[in-house]
Amino acid sequence: MSKNKPNNSSDFLNVIIESIKEKKGKNILQISLSKLENSVTDNFIICHADSTTQVEAISDNIERKIKEKFSENVKHVEGKRNSEWVLMDYVNVVVHVFQKH
């Protein structure tokens, strides 16, 4: 995989999805919003985890893999303090990792 590809490429999305699967994330859903006018992002990826530890492991793995493969840092992260849910904003891709209650 080459570095510095646009962060809405299928390779970018696949790395995120594979990073979730590596940490046993469940119910992975990718939603394309690219054809919606005035959407805040082009793609949402949503999944859930069984514990706060798993939420943190998934989000850390995504961040590490995207940095390694694309030299891209997450633009904004929310929810890491409690790790019941984490939102990761890569501008064209937003990832939500939720703890299943």
PESULDA-V845951 format. One record per backbone hydrogen bond with DSSP energy under -1.0 kcal/mol. NH is the residue of the N-H (numbers start at 1). CO is the residue of the C=O. E is the energy in kcal/mol with one decimal. If there is no record, write none. Layout:
nh = (NH | NH)
co = (CO | CO)
e = (E | E)
//
This chain:
nh = (9 | 13 | 14 | 15 | 16 | 17 | 18 | 19 | 20 | 21 | 22 | 24 | 25 | 26 | 29 | 31 | 33 | 36 | 39 | 43 | 44 | 45 | 46 | 47 | 48 | 49 | 55 | 56 | 57 | 58 | 59 | 60 | 61 | 62 | 63 | 64 | 65 | 66 | 67 | 68 | 69 | 70 | 71 | 72 | 75 | 76 | 78 | 83 | 86 | 87 | 88 | 89 | 90 | 92 | 94 | 95 | 96 | 97 | 98 | 99 | 100)
co = (6 | 9 | 10 | 11 | 12 | 13 | 14 | 15 | 16 | 17 | 18 | 21 | 20 | 48 | 46 | 44 | 42 | 33 | 36 | 92 | 31 | 94 | 29 | 96 | 26 | 98 | 51 | 52 | 53 | 54 | 55 | 56 | 57 | 58 | 59 | 60 | 61 | 62 | 63 | 64 | 65 | 66 | 67 | 66 | 89 | 89 | 87 | 79 | 97 | 78 | 95 | 76 | 93 | 90 | 43 | 88 | 45 | 86 | 47 | 84 | 49)
e = (-1.9 | -2.2 | -2.6 | -2.2 | -1.8 | -2.4 | -2.9 | -2.1 | -1.9 | -2.4 | -2.3 | -2.0 | -2.5 | -3.0 | -2.9 | -3.2 | -3.6 | -1.8 | -1.2 | -1.3 | -2.7 | -2.4 | -2.8 | -1.9 | -2.5 | -2.7 | -2.2 | -2.3 | -2.2 | -2.6 | -2.3 | -2.6 | -2.2 | -2.4 | -2.3 | -2.4 | -2.6 | -2.6 | -1.8 | -2.4 | -2.6 | -2.3 | -1.4 | -1.0 | -2.2 | -1.1 | -2.2 | -2.3 | -2.4 | -2.3 | -2.9 | -3.0 | -3.1 | -2.1 | -2.6 | -2.9 | -2.8 | -2.6 | -2.5 | -3.0 | -3.5)
//
